[in-house]
Amino acid sequence: MNNFCFLLLRLLYKNKVIGIIFCILPLFSFAQQVFVDIDEQAQNRIMEKPVEICDSYTHFNPEQVNKIDNERQIPAFSLYNNLWDTLFIRSEKIEIPFFDNQLKIILIQEGNNSFAFPVSEVVSTGYVKNKNRQHTGIDFSVSKKEPVVACFDGVVRIVKKYEEYGNTVVVRHYNGLETLYAQLDEVNATTNQKVKAGEVIGYVSNTNSNKNKNTHFEIRFLNEFFNPEKVINFQERKLHNNLLILTPTDFIFIPVEKSISVIKREEINPNSSSEKLLLDTPKTMPVFHTVQSGETIYRICTKYNITEQQLRSLNNIKGDHITVGQKLRIK
């Protein structure tokens, strides 16, 4: 073996052209490889395989947390076509209500807690959207055991384990966004749990002191992911603005390979009989109104012959503040 290596080195030294090709060839082969981490089709792939229960909980009693009692407490329930899927991250295609190719979302409304940065560590991999290298969110490089917290107030929709995502928590927020926290080592949340911004929903640990571990973070709207940097300034660890403006080019629209029913009665509150739950809720085509200059909640309600209570409930409006260009669900 030593003689072979010696002869190979002599050949490369005498023939520089062969040597250059020999050195470049591995780099060329590497450049042709397609890098895929958690990509846009990952959710469709895992829908073909069984969903598992998270295999690691902290000292956490699911029976002692504050849970929702009925569908009226589900954030943006009607906006999601009455869908509250507790098994799959993305299971139904929902039309995004753009107006003039824009969608405006108020991130923190009156009465809600302020934004909380999800992990107190640095970004290792950013969002990537192209045909050769796809990454649907942000990875944080973790050097020690770190808590992972909810970014906004909301309700936990999913606590499951998936093949590519690992232990995963998905929270739907009152602003209509959903945040996803994957590759968790320990879980500190349960389905239908109310959470506040900054509340710990899990932990990620680094058991190897020589190599950091990554935890994966995504932001989605109506089941479609987009670049979290549209919402969060990851260098300054804060929101860019309280008004988020999205366009169709911010999304990659992909097919859903499988749809699933919504929710079982006992998954919310087995003792609740006062409210009509999801399986009994008929689906209707939503109607939206874009707020114009000078309009008030009262004027909009008068125009569509609905009550202020109905409008506030459909859009989770707690105060009187609405913004020009804001999309409001009317029915």
Rosetta silent file (secondary structure, phi, psi, omega in degrees, C-alpha in Angstrom):
SEQUENCE: MNNFCFLLLRLLYKNKVIGIIFCILPLFSFAQQVFVDIDEQAQNRIMEKPVEICDSYTHFNPEQVNKIDNERQIPAFSLYNNLWDTLFIRSEKIEIPFFDNQLKIILIQEGNNSFAFPVSEVVSTGYVKNKNRQHTGIDFSVSKKEPVVACFDGVVRIVKKYEEYGNTVVVRHYNGLETLYAQLDEVNATTNQKVKAGEVIGYVSNTNSNKNKNTHFEIRFLNEFFNPEKVINFQERKLHNNLLILTPTDFIFIPVEKSISVIKREEINPNSSSEKLLLDTPKTMPVFHTVQSGETIYRICTKYNITEQQLRSLNNIKGDHITVGQKLRIK
SCORE:     score description
SCORE:     0.000 S_00000001
   1 L     0.000  -40.375  179.264    0.000    0.000    0.000 S_00000001
   2 H   -65.175  -38.151  178.314    2.870    2.381    0.847 S_00000001
   3 H   -64.865  -39.390  179.460    4.537    1.649   -2.500 S_00000001
   4 H   -62.447  -45.183  179.800    1.297    2.387   -4.336 S_00000001
   5 H   -62.452  -39.695 -179.553    0.925    5.786   -2.609 S_00000001
   6 H   -64.191  -44.868  178.589    4.564    6.640   -3.400 S_00000001
   7 H   -63.431  -38.440  179.709    4.121    5.809   -7.101 S_00000001
   8 H   -64.335  -41.590  179.274    0.886    7.828   -7.255 S_00000001
   9 H   -65.997  -39.032  178.062    2.586   10.893   -5.792 S_00000001
  10 H   -63.870  -40.477  178.412    5.474   10.618   -8.275 S_00000001
  11 H   -62.749  -43.618  179.776    2.994   10.409  -11.158 S_00000001
  12 H   -65.998  -35.558 -179.067    1.134   13.491   -9.965 S_00000001
  13 H   -67.997  -40.737 -177.919    4.387   15.410   -9.514 S_00000001
  14 H   -75.270  -32.822 -178.775    5.606   14.604  -13.038 S_00000001
  15 L  -116.402   95.188 -173.974    2.273   15.258  -14.710 S_00000001
  16 H   -67.991  -30.610 -179.607    0.825   18.458  -13.291 S_00000001
  17 H   -63.865  -47.454  178.551   -2.271   18.337  -15.536 S_00000001
  18 H   -61.434  -38.346 -179.667   -3.302   14.959  -14.164 S_00000001
  19 H   -63.620  -42.135 -179.797   -2.587   16.236  -10.671 S_00000001
  20 H   -64.484  -45.006  179.731   -4.815   19.272  -11.096 S_00000001
  21 H   -62.094  -41.987 -179.102   -7.672   17.159  -12.475 S_00000001
  22 H   -61.110  -36.425 -179.294   -7.221   14.657   -9.674 S_00000001
  23 H   -78.093  -34.781 -175.752   -7.507   17.421   -7.075 S_00000001
  24 H   -79.382  -31.607 -173.558  -10.457   19.236   -8.671 S_00000001
  25 H   -53.825  -45.999  178.860  -12.582   16.155   -9.408 S_00000001
  26 H   -63.019  -35.651  178.910  -13.726   15.578   -5.789 S_00000001
  27 H   -67.037  -38.525  179.645  -14.659   19.252   -5.454 S_00000001
  28 H   -65.319  -42.444  179.014  -16.662   19.114   -8.685 S_00000001
  29 H   -61.714  -40.308  179.320  -18.523   16.020   -7.520 S_00000001
  30 H   -65.261  -37.169 -177.893  -19.326   17.725   -4.212 S_00000001
  31 H   -66.686  -25.701 -178.796  -20.624   20.816   -6.018 S_00000001
  32 L   -82.396  -11.233 -179.254  -23.111   18.680   -7.941 S_00000001
  33 L   -72.302  143.328  178.261  -24.659   17.253   -4.790 S_00000001
  34 L   -95.786  121.353 -179.774  -28.039   18.675   -3.753 S_00000001
  35 E   -87.984  122.414  176.682  -28.180   19.754   -0.131 S_00000001
  36 E  -131.318  121.923  176.058  -31.537   19.139    1.495 S_00000001
  37 L  -100.773 -115.904  169.530  -32.134   19.640    5.204 S_00000001
  38 L   -91.200  100.828 -171.650  -35.766   20.027    6.299 S_00000001
  39 L  -100.232 -174.750 -172.830  -37.105   21.017    2.898 S_00000001
  40 L   -68.354  -21.093 -179.536  -40.495   21.987    1.507 S_00000001
  41 L   -97.094    0.154 -176.435  -41.573   18.388    0.849 S_00000001
  42 H   -58.833  -42.183 -178.372  -40.585   17.054    4.279 S_00000001
  43 H   -65.862  -38.280  177.400  -44.087   17.446    5.656 S_00000001
  44 H   -65.160  -35.814  179.668  -45.628   15.605    2.706 S_00000001
  45 H   -67.406  -43.040 -175.725  -43.163   12.746    3.177 S_00000001
  46 H   -72.721  -17.590  177.650  -43.854   12.293    6.859 S_00000001
  47 L   -68.990  -15.529  178.615  -47.609   12.192    6.241 S_00000001
  48 L   -85.396   -5.967 -175.544  -47.062    8.788    4.642 S_00000001
  49 L  -122.264  157.786 -178.266  -45.600    7.386    7.872 S_00000001
  50 L   -60.818  142.743  175.021  -47.004    6.928   11.370 S_00000001
  51 L   -90.721  134.860 -175.146  -46.904    9.927   13.699 S_00000001
  52 E  -107.339  158.971  171.960  -45.324    9.138   17.050 S_00000001
  53 L   -75.846  140.092  177.982  -45.780   10.468   20.554 S_00000001
  54 L   -54.755  135.981 -171.738  -42.902   12.667   21.685 S_00000001
  55 L   -95.241    5.477 -178.229  -40.415   10.442   23.457 S_00000001
  56 L  -148.283  108.773  175.202  -39.031   12.918   25.980 S_00000001
  57 E  -108.892  149.964  173.313  -40.973   15.069   28.414 S_00000001
  58 L   -82.827 -168.833  176.005  -39.565   17.197   31.181 S_00000001
  59 L   -71.146   83.865 -167.837  -41.037   17.285   34.684 S_00000001
  60 L  -140.992  126.003  179.665  -44.337   18.317   33.160 S_00000001
  61 L  -108.130  105.343 -178.129  -47.891   17.327   34.009 S_00000001
  62 H   -58.494  -22.097 -177.611  -50.226   17.873   31.007 S_00000001
  63 H   -77.868  -12.777 -175.870  -53.223   17.695   33.345 S_00000001
  64 H  -103.869    6.135 -179.586  -52.164   20.819   35.238 S_00000001
  65 L   -92.862  163.379  179.388  -51.859   23.234   32.314 S_00000001
  66 L   -85.608  112.620 -177.977  -54.433   25.771   31.151 S_00000001
  67 E  -109.436  160.102  174.596  -56.219   24.337   28.100 S_00000001
  68 L   -71.212  153.254 -178.660  -58.856   25.709   25.755 S_00000001
  69 L  -101.096  -27.305 -176.429  -62.441   24.613   26.425 S_00000001
  70 L  -158.434  174.952 -173.311  -63.991   24.973   22.969 S_00000001
  71 H   -67.376  -18.986  178.551  -63.317   26.046   19.404 S_00000001
  72 H   -65.876  -19.065  179.718  -64.102   29.702   20.147 S_00000001
  73 H   -94.848   -0.113  177.197  -60.779   29.866   21.972 S_00000001
  74 L   -77.692  125.367  179.691  -58.768   28.531   19.027 S_00000001
  75 L   -61.049  136.145  174.853  -56.723   31.365   17.479 S_00000001
  76 L    50.190   37.351 -174.212  -57.758   32.352   13.935 S_00000001
  77 L   -59.411  -50.644 -178.507  -60.122   29.371   13.872 S_00000001
  78 L   -70.592  -30.726  178.062  -62.394   30.629   11.075 S_00000001
  79 L   -61.383  -33.284  179.184  -59.438   31.961    9.087 S_00000001
  80 L   -91.716   24.547  178.236  -58.145   28.370    8.905 S_00000001
  81 L    56.216   39.711  178.629  -61.511   27.093    7.634 S_00000001
  82 L    59.282   30.355 -179.352  -62.330   25.622   11.062 S_00000001
  83 L  -100.499  125.045  175.977  -59.309   23.327   10.823 S_00000001
  84 L  -135.121   78.462 -174.263  -57.546   22.295   14.030 S_00000001
  85 L   -87.010  117.008 -177.282  -55.390   19.360   12.968 S_00000001
  86 L   -99.199    9.262  178.597  -53.513   17.867   15.918 S_00000001
  87 L  -110.710  -47.431 -172.062  -51.655   15.231   13.878 S_00000001
  88 L  -115.615  141.457 -178.108  -50.090   16.843   10.830 S_00000001
  89 L   -64.306  -43.030 -175.704  -48.238   20.127   10.480 S_00000001
  90 L  -137.631  106.236 -172.017  -49.650   20.868    7.031 S_00000001
  91 L  -131.890    1.903  178.852  -52.693   18.901    5.927 S_00000001
  92 L  -150.176  136.975  177.422  -54.982   21.209    3.982 S_00000001
  93 L   -82.429  122.069  179.549  -54.495   23.746    1.216 S_00000001
  94 L  -121.520  131.724 -179.187  -56.036   27.088    2.223 S_00000001
  95 L   -69.357  128.838  178.730  -56.221   30.066   -0.106 S_00000001
  96 L   -82.388  125.438 -172.745  -54.229   33.016    1.217 S_00000001
  97 L   -80.845   71.445  175.858  -56.410   36.178    1.067 S_00000001
  98 L   -71.477  149.829  172.879  -54.069   38.570   -0.755 S_00000001
  99 E  -130.941  117.830 -174.061  -55.388   41.998   -1.720 S_00000001
 100 L    54.391   42.721  178.591  -53.502   43.743   -4.530 S_00000001
 101 L    60.440   26.734  176.371  -50.785   41.096   -4.046 S_00000001
 102 E  -135.672  150.779  172.958  -50.326   42.062   -0.414 S_00000001
 103 E  -135.808  125.031 -177.120  -51.303   40.623    2.926 S_00000001
 104 E  -111.769  129.806 -178.072  -50.952   42.728    6.081 S_00000001
 105 E  -128.839  125.478  173.227  -50.806   41.142    9.526 S_00000001
 106 E   -82.400  121.058 -171.434  -50.601   42.958   12.852 S_00000001
 107 L   -76.269  -47.165 -179.323  -48.223   40.855   14.922 S_00000001
 108 L  -122.399  114.897  179.310  -48.990   42.019   18.468 S_00000001
 109 L   -98.283  165.543 -178.870  -52.450   43.366   19.220 S_00000001
 110 L   -56.782  133.194  178.754  -53.651   45.148   22.301 S_00000001
 111 L    97.689  -13.825  178.412  -53.955   42.801   25.279 S_00000001
 112 L   -96.789  153.435  175.256  -51.350   40.304   24.099 S_00000001
 113 L   -68.120  159.524 -179.510  -47.867   39.879   25.536 S_00000001
 114 L   -75.759  172.489 -178.125  -44.943   41.185   23.517 S_00000001
 115 L   -65.725  146.466  174.528  -42.695   39.098   21.267 S_00000001
 116 L  -127.180  133.729  178.525  -40.136   36.663   22.743 S_00000001
 117 L   -70.813  133.721 -167.855  -37.050   35.423   20.888 S_00000001
 118 L   -66.701  -38.275 -175.870  -37.338   31.599   20.630 S_00000001
 119 L  -140.963  137.382 -178.400  -33.817   30.479   21.618 S_00000001
 120 L   -86.722   50.723  178.090  -30.978   32.332   23.332 S_00000001
 121 L  -137.511 -178.374 -174.218  -28.383   31.062   20.854 S_00000001
 122 E   -95.766  157.137  178.792  -26.962   32.011   17.438 S_00000001
 123 E   -78.135  131.430  177.771  -28.269   31.168   13.970 S_00000001
 124 E  -104.409  -34.172  179.543  -26.304   28.414   12.220 S_00000001
 125 E  -138.340  129.309 -179.584  -28.390   27.978    9.057 S_00000001
 126 L   -92.350 -176.344  178.753  -30.743   30.492    7.510 S_00000001
 127 L   -75.649  132.864 -179.782  -33.780   30.161    5.277 S_00000001
 128 E  -131.002  132.342 -179.509  -32.911   29.030    1.743 S_00000001
 129 E  -134.534   88.456  168.982  -35.284   28.915   -1.225 S_00000001
 130 L  -155.440  174.990 -169.731  -33.873   27.600   -4.483 S_00000001
 131 L   -74.374  -20.637 -176.307  -33.921   24.363   -6.487 S_00000001
 132 L   -98.968  -23.253 -178.016  -30.526   23.071   -5.364 S_00000001
 133 E  -144.508  116.653 -172.958  -30.551   23.875   -1.664 S_00000001
 134 E  -123.600  133.762  176.828  -33.712   24.083    0.372 S_00000001
 135 E  -149.224  118.118 -166.035  -34.181   24.952    4.002 S_00000001
 136 L   -85.383   -0.138 -177.996  -37.638   25.894    5.251 S_00000001
 137 L  -157.436 -146.864 -179.108  -36.714   27.767    8.403 S_00000001
 138 E  -121.844  135.006  173.284  -33.926   28.838   10.732 S_00000001
 139 E  -105.011  135.227  175.374  -31.540   26.561   12.644 S_00000001
 140 E  -104.979  131.095  177.529  -30.062   27.676   15.953 S_00000001
 141 E   -84.420  118.989 -174.211  -26.688   26.300   16.992 S_00000001
 142 E  -109.493  126.206 -177.168  -26.939   25.177   20.612 S_00000001
 143 L  -100.817  -12.530  178.690  -23.809   24.693   22.710 S_00000001
 144 L  -153.627 -178.030  179.458  -25.497   23.670   25.963 S_00000001
 145 L   -66.396  125.931 -175.898  -28.937   22.878   27.314 S_00000001
 146 E  -131.729  141.123  172.130  -31.248   25.718   26.282 S_00000001
 147 E   -77.007  148.024  174.400  -34.957   26.442   26.807 S_00000001
 148 E  -115.076  128.896 -172.687  -37.112   27.005   23.726 S_00000001
 149 E  -120.564  157.621  176.176  -39.968   29.487   24.195 S_00000001
 150 L   -70.094  139.348 -177.687  -43.125   30.502   22.336 S_00000001
 151 L   -77.018  -37.662 -178.962  -42.677   33.657   20.239 S_00000001
 152 L  -133.826  169.334  170.656  -46.219   35.019   20.699 S_00000001
 153 L   -62.896  147.976  178.065  -49.309   34.265   22.759 S_00000001
 154 E   174.884 -160.734  179.680  -51.288   31.357   21.357 S_00000001
 155 E  -131.327  135.329  179.369  -52.459   27.764   21.691 S_00000001
 156 E   -70.798  122.186  179.321  -50.378   24.624   21.126 S_00000001
 157 E   -94.711  -37.442 -174.711  -51.778   22.754   18.130 S_00000001
 158 E  -135.498  135.124  165.181  -49.286   19.895   17.810 S_00000001
 159 E  -134.594   96.356 -175.188  -46.934   18.011   20.111 S_00000001
 160 E  -145.187  169.457  174.538  -45.681   15.054   18.066 S_00000001
 161 E  -115.163  129.271  179.044  -42.566   13.309   16.824 S_00000001
 162 E  -121.422  157.815 -174.340  -41.853   13.115   13.081 S_00000001
 163 L   -59.642  -46.902 -175.319  -39.074   11.320   11.229 S_00000001
 164 L   -92.449  -26.672 -178.151  -37.360   14.433    9.849 S_00000001
 165 L   -91.048  -20.020 -174.713  -38.478   17.010   12.398 S_00000001
 166 E    69.229 -155.853  176.526  -37.958   14.927   15.532 S_00000001
 167 E   -62.597  124.489 -170.208  -39.842   16.074   18.641 S_00000001
 168 E  -132.481  139.348  172.112  -41.941   18.990   17.398 S_00000001
 169 E  -123.426  130.381  175.580  -44.205   21.643   18.910 S_00000001
 170 E  -118.695  129.855  179.888  -46.459   23.830   16.736 S_00000001
 171 E  -118.424  129.020  171.643  -48.199   26.872   18.215 S_00000001
 172 E   -95.652  132.991 -174.022  -50.973   28.818   16.501 S_00000001
 173 E  -105.831  163.795 -176.493  -50.986   32.473   17.485 S_00000001
 174 L   -70.714  -15.942  175.620  -53.751   35.056   17.720 S_00000001
 175 L   -84.621    0.987  178.243  -52.228   36.999   14.814 S_00000001
 176 L    96.021  -15.897  178.041  -52.897   34.001   12.536 S_00000001
 177 E   -77.294  158.727  169.701  -49.282   32.868   12.247 S_00000001
 178 E  -124.073  137.134  174.793  -48.040   29.471   13.361 S_00000001
 179 E  -113.224  143.543 -176.098  -44.551   28.863   14.726 S_00000001
 180 E  -122.190  133.886 -179.126  -42.836   25.479   14.647 S_00000001
 181 E  -125.076  111.830 -173.032  -40.089   24.297   16.994 S_00000001
 182 E  -121.756  171.252 -177.713  -38.408   21.028   15.931 S_00000001
 183 E    61.118   36.475  179.046  -35.511   18.762   16.898 S_00000001
 184 E   -80.602  141.967  175.819  -36.347   19.244   20.577 S_00000001
 185 L   -87.100  -34.087  178.123  -34.704   16.955   23.110 S_00000001
 186 E  -133.068  141.932 -177.713  -37.289   17.600   25.812 S_00000001
 187 E  -110.753  139.190 -176.948  -40.903   18.693   25.436 S_00000001
 188 L  -133.331   41.305 -177.602  -42.689   20.966   27.888 S_00000001
 189 L  -153.553  165.288  177.611  -46.101   21.431   26.251 S_00000001
 190 L  -142.689  154.708 -178.208  -49.263   19.553   25.373 S_00000001
 191 L   -57.188  139.424  178.137  -51.912   19.869   22.662 S_00000001
 192 L    73.755   13.101  178.491  -54.596   22.552   23.219 S_00000001
 193 E   -82.737  134.394  172.728  -52.508   24.280   25.888 S_00000001
 194 E   -77.385  132.525  178.658  -52.691   28.080   26.138 S_00000001
 195 E  -130.099  153.565  176.037  -49.217   29.610   26.124 S_00000001
 196 L  -106.051  156.534  175.178  -47.845   33.117   26.552 S_00000001
 197 L   -57.863  129.826 -178.527  -44.959   34.691   24.676 S_00000001
 198 L    92.609   -6.301  179.386  -41.766   33.621   26.427 S_00000001
 199 L   -76.614  135.090 -177.538  -43.279   30.510   28.010 S_00000001
 200 E   -69.845  126.280  178.223  -40.995   27.451   27.819 S_00000001
 201 E  -114.777   -5.494  178.223  -42.356   24.772   25.465 S_00000001
 202 E   177.344  179.872  178.946  -39.268   22.564   25.315 S_00000001
 203 E  -136.450  149.867  172.459  -35.523   22.197   25.656 S_00000001
 204 E  -126.309  137.514 -173.725  -32.681   21.408   23.308 S_00000001
 205 L  -125.241  154.119  171.706  -29.398   20.005   24.601 S_00000001
 206 L  -114.121  110.123 -177.661  -25.877   19.484   23.349 S_00000001
 207 L   -91.793  -10.828  179.628  -24.492   16.226   24.688 S_00000001
 208 L  -110.993  112.253 -175.127  -21.289   16.417   22.623 S_00000001
 209 L   -68.485  -14.584 -177.723  -18.963   19.172   23.816 S_00000001
 210 L   -93.640   -7.862 -176.389  -17.032   19.119   20.522 S_00000001
 211 L  -147.820  128.960  179.454  -19.990   19.773   18.255 S_00000001
 212 L   -73.235  158.537  176.045  -23.017   22.029   18.604 S_00000001
 213 E  -110.791  150.691 -179.799  -26.534   20.777   18.014 S_00000001
 214 E  -105.793  144.311  167.849  -29.168   22.541   15.934 S_00000001
 215 E  -119.587  141.659 -169.326  -32.804   23.180   16.708 S_00000001
 216 E  -102.016  137.713 -176.467  -35.135   24.031   13.829 S_00000001
 217 E  -134.139  133.233  178.040  -37.594   26.969   13.792 S_00000001
 218 E  -132.709  157.131  168.691  -40.246   27.900   11.208 S_00000001
 219 E  -124.438  133.026 -178.844  -42.995   30.488   10.754 S_00000001
 220 E  -131.851  157.585  173.045  -46.054   29.622    8.675 S_00000001
 221 E  -137.902  126.880 -176.772  -49.310   31.249    7.639 S_00000001
 222 L    49.053   46.738  175.052  -52.337   29.235    6.484 S_00000001
 223 L    73.410    2.549  179.765  -50.126   26.122    6.335 S_00000001
 224 E  -109.530  131.521 -179.360  -47.536   27.730    4.030 S_00000001
 225 E   -85.349  155.592  174.075  -44.024   28.475    5.283 S_00000001
 226 E  -149.216  175.443 -174.757  -42.071   31.634    4.492 S_00000001
 227 L   -66.414  117.856  178.381  -38.796   33.228    5.542 S_00000001
 228 H   -60.009  -20.446  178.915  -38.840   33.913    9.312 S_00000001
 229 H   -69.769  -11.218  171.288  -36.546   36.871    8.650 S_00000001
 230 H   -68.289  -25.931 -177.334  -39.601   38.666    7.248 S_00000001
 231 L  -101.344  -45.890 -168.713  -40.843   38.780   10.846 S_00000001
 232 E  -113.645  134.825  167.870  -37.757   38.666   13.066 S_00000001
 233 E   -86.319  101.796 -172.658  -34.474   40.562   12.996 S_00000001
 234 L   -74.714  -18.525  176.083  -32.253   37.675   14.106 S_00000001
 235 L   -76.356  -43.305 -179.273  -29.213   39.893   14.621 S_00000001
 236 L   -94.214   -5.129  174.453  -31.008   42.260   16.995 S_00000001
 237 L    59.528   47.495  179.289  -33.348   39.501   18.282 S_00000001
 238 E  -153.725  170.680  177.450  -36.537   41.520   17.886 S_00000001
 239 E   -70.625  144.847  173.789  -39.413   42.105   15.451 S_00000001
 240 L   -65.677  -43.814 -175.941  -38.689   44.204   12.381 S_00000001
 241 L  -161.133  158.229  177.413  -42.045   45.917   12.735 S_00000001
 242 L   -78.208  -13.856  177.359  -45.414   45.249   14.308 S_00000001
 243 E  -107.204  116.759  178.456  -46.976   45.260   10.820 S_00000001
 244 E   -97.917  128.715  177.665  -45.979   42.288    8.655 S_00000001
 245 E  -116.569  119.167  179.739  -46.511   42.637    4.895 S_00000001
 246 E  -114.620  150.784  175.794  -46.395   39.455    2.801 S_00000001
 247 L  -127.396  165.600  179.739  -46.672   38.962   -0.960 S_00000001
 248 H   -57.144  -29.071 -178.833  -47.210   35.798   -3.064 S_00000001
 249 H   -71.736  -11.065  178.017  -43.479   35.677   -3.842 S_00000001
 250 H   -78.267  -12.061 -175.468  -42.745   35.097   -0.147 S_00000001
 251 L  -113.445  153.164  165.659  -44.290   31.621   -0.340 S_00000001
 252 L  -109.361  109.505 -177.706  -43.497   28.387   -2.158 S_00000001
 253 L   -85.973  121.901 -177.432  -46.868   26.876   -2.950 S_00000001
 254 L  -130.347  156.187 -178.390  -46.673   23.089   -3.051 S_00000001
 255 L   -71.508  155.741  172.567  -49.322   20.352   -3.199 S_00000001
 256 L  -103.267  125.544 -174.457  -50.620   18.552   -0.160 S_00000001
 257 L   -82.709  -16.632 -176.125  -50.509   14.801   -0.660 S_00000001
 258 L  -153.246  138.755  174.607  -52.953   13.931    2.065 S_00000001
 259 L  -113.642  154.566 -178.245  -55.725   15.652    3.974 S_00000001
 260 L  -134.749  155.047  177.242  -57.002   14.685    7.372 S_00000001
 261 L   -64.743  174.818 -169.489  -60.101   15.383    9.400 S_00000001
 262 L   -86.579  -73.279 -168.019  -60.019   18.051   12.034 S_00000001
 263 L  -155.521  152.383  174.214  -60.442   17.118   15.655 S_00000001
 264 L   -93.337  150.430 -178.273  -62.134   14.750   18.063 S_00000001
 265 H   -54.785  -46.864 -173.567  -64.534   16.096   20.662 S_00000001
 266 H   -71.043  -10.749 -178.245  -62.526   14.798   23.601 S_00000001
 267 H   -72.716  -21.595  176.893  -59.325   16.444   22.322 S_00000001
 268 L   -92.980  -69.178  178.160  -60.491   19.857   23.515 S_00000001
 269 L  -153.079  108.023 -176.362  -62.484   19.204   26.648 S_00000001
 270 L   -62.880  -17.415 -178.843  -64.382   15.944   27.135 S_00000001
 271 L   -96.075   -1.173 -176.177  -66.626   17.631   29.701 S_00000001
 272 L   -89.614  118.043  177.575  -67.629   20.548   27.493 S_00000001
 273 L  -122.432   -0.611 -175.353  -71.133   20.238   26.059 S_00000001
 274 L   -80.003  -20.717 -176.887  -72.087   23.908   25.906 S_00000001
 275 L  -115.592  148.282  176.295  -70.320   24.585   22.615 S_00000001
 276 L   -84.457  120.340 -171.555  -70.703   22.950   19.248 S_00000001
 277 L   -90.408 -176.006 -166.107  -67.296   21.541   18.364 S_00000001
 278 H   -58.210  -40.957 -175.678  -65.412   21.166   15.135 S_00000001
 279 H   -64.502  -20.436  179.402  -66.935   18.023   13.728 S_00000001
 280 H   -97.276   -0.565 -173.988  -70.340   19.692   13.772 S_00000001
 281 L   -89.116  117.113  179.149  -69.158   22.961   12.250 S_00000001
 282 L   -71.158  144.593  178.523  -70.141   23.389    8.597 S_00000001
 283 L   -89.794  131.073  177.429  -67.502   24.820    6.297 S_00000001
 284 L  -127.445  156.930  178.008  -68.455   27.979    4.400 S_00000001
 285 L   -69.979  125.145 -178.953  -66.532   30.170    2.001 S_00000001
 286 L   -71.146  151.574  175.742  -64.973   33.010    4.002 S_00000001
 287 L  -120.339  131.653 -176.958  -65.672   36.641    3.144 S_00000001
 288 E  -120.128  153.941  175.025  -63.004   39.283    3.744 S_00000001
 289 E  -129.904  133.626  176.645  -62.976   43.072    3.813 S_00000001
 290 E   -95.485  123.129 -175.573  -59.890   45.257    3.364 S_00000001
 291 L   -64.601  128.046  178.343  -59.922   48.266    5.653 S_00000001
 292 L  -101.088  164.607  179.995  -60.031   51.573    3.762 S_00000001
 293 L   -59.772  130.284  177.380  -58.932   55.016    4.917 S_00000001
 294 L    90.189   -7.974 -178.050  -61.417   56.538    7.385 S_00000001
 295 L   -78.705  148.433  175.428  -63.255   53.295    8.120 S_00000001
 296 L  -122.966  169.131  177.142  -64.082   52.234   11.675 S_00000001
 297 H   -59.156  -40.992 -178.654  -65.252   48.955   13.167 S_00000001
 298 H   -62.662  -45.149 -178.549  -68.744   50.403   13.478 S_00000001
 299 H   -64.520  -39.486 -179.926  -68.904   51.448    9.809 S_00000001
 300 H   -66.737  -41.118  178.961  -67.663   48.063    8.606 S_00000001
 301 H   -64.610  -39.837  178.082  -70.212   46.219   10.754 S_00000001
 302 H   -63.678  -41.530 -178.691  -72.997   48.446    9.460 S_00000001
 303 H   -61.625  -39.356 -175.546  -71.924   47.835    5.860 S_00000001
 304 H  -102.927    5.518  176.785  -72.053   44.036    6.228 S_00000001
 305 L    56.615   48.232  174.825  -74.960   43.900    8.684 S_00000001
 306 L  -127.727  164.206 -179.583  -72.991   42.113   11.406 S_00000001
 307 L   -86.406  158.326  176.906  -72.434   42.924   15.055 S_00000001
 308 H   -62.635  -35.139  178.961  -69.206   44.324   16.467 S_00000001
 309 H   -62.306  -40.520  178.406  -68.981   41.243   18.667 S_00000001
 310 H   -64.010  -45.262 -178.983  -69.062   38.996   15.578 S_00000001
 311 H   -63.700  -43.792 -179.710  -66.355   41.008   13.828 S_00000001
 312 H   -64.506  -39.702 -178.861  -64.120   41.065   16.905 S_00000001
 313 H   -67.381  -41.713 -178.912  -64.550   37.335   17.461 S_00000001
 314 H   -65.767  -29.855 -173.495  -63.755   36.433   13.843 S_00000001
 315 H  -116.902    6.844  179.675  -60.586   38.530   13.840 S_00000001
 316 L    54.367   46.190  178.268  -59.525   38.386   17.484 S_00000001
 317 L   -92.567  121.587 -177.550  -59.807   42.176   17.829 S_00000001
 318 L  -103.522  -21.745  177.858  -59.588   43.224   21.459 S_00000001
 319 L  -116.123 -155.837  178.912  -59.442   47.003   21.073 S_00000001
 320 L  -106.227    1.580 -173.438  -60.761   49.543   18.574 S_00000001
 321 L   -83.934  123.015  169.367  -57.573   49.843   16.535 S_00000001
 322 L  -129.823  156.291 -172.634  -57.648   48.693   12.905 S_00000001
 323 L  -117.002  141.020  175.933  -55.143   49.560   10.180 S_00000001
 324 L   -57.120  129.339 -177.710  -55.655   50.693    6.585 S_00000001
 325 L    92.731   -9.320  179.907  -55.061   47.665    4.355 S_00000001
 326 L   -67.277  138.332  179.587  -55.786   45.195    7.164 S_00000001
 327 E   -92.300  120.620 -179.380  -57.708   42.103    6.028 S_00000001
 328 E  -113.873  135.244  175.081  -60.781   41.409    8.171 S_00000001
 329 E   -79.641  126.890 -178.507  -62.872   38.246    8.097 S_00000001
 330 L   -96.829  -39.344  175.946  -66.551   39.175    7.765 S_00000001
 331 L  -158.901    0.000    0.000  -68.054   35.680    7.786 S_00000001
